[in-house]
Amino acid sequence: MADERDTEAHLRVTGVSAGYGPVAVIHEVAMTVALGEIVTVIGPNGAGKSTFFNCLTGVRRPSSGRILFNGEDITGLPPNRISQKGIARSYQITNILPNATALENVRIAAQSRRHAWSLFTHYRAYRDIIEKAETALEAVGLRGKERELAANLSHGEQRNLEIGIALATEPQLLCLDEPTAGMSAAETHDTMELVRRIAKDLTIVIVEHDMQVVMELAQRITVLHYGEILAEGTPSEIQQNPRVLEVYLKT
């Protein structure tokens, strides 16, 4: 898709396919995400959303196609290299260290960016790391819970802690995999507000099933169906798209 967004594309995916052996899960997927944009990816179960995210973040290597970030080809780089380039991710299933404190969880992520690892230097010697971790916790509403074990946080707080871990790596692009999954209505509202706040400084791509979240947060929506892009557009365009209504929204 060539349009005015291409001149300032932060992320450009062209012709990306991936699967398991001869079975294709996604086929010829293309997407352009502009700097500072919030884009959501939706679709029925099995549509290929997780595989697409895995390709973006280095968990899976595409069988074909290219992924460009800031104009640089990052196709097939491992997750640690993708992270170093400025892409961070949260997971559908909370990926935290339950027996570490909230601060320790975020501090480890911050340290991966600020200093080379050393067995001979205690992390408390790096005051800037602690400050970065505290800033990330404050950004996700967990300031004051630094010493709480992650396992003792509520489900919503654990999901937000994971976003804090991602923010501590100082990303430019944040990929959120179902950030409101399993949350109460109040927790979902708080997380939506959190995403709006952090979006002021980030480009965000979200996989989400909650259509209220999708419609309220997204500036643009991409719909996957059987591994291919079914439709792309603004929330109002997607809500009125006959094909999307037929195969996904069912209204």
Secondary structure, 3 states (H helix, E strand, C coil): CCCHHHHHEEEEEEEEEEEECCEEEEEEEEEEEECCCEEEEECCCCCCHHHHHHHHCCCCCCCEEEEEECCEECCCCCHHHHHHHCEEECCCCCCCCCCCEHHHHHHHHHHHHHCCCCCCCCHHHCHHHHHHHHHHHHHCCCCCCCCCEHHHCCHHHHHHHHHHHHHHCCCCEEEEECCCCCCCHHHHHHHHHHHHHHCCCCEEEEECCCHHHHHHHCCEEEEEECCEEEEEECHHHHHCCHHHHHHHHCC
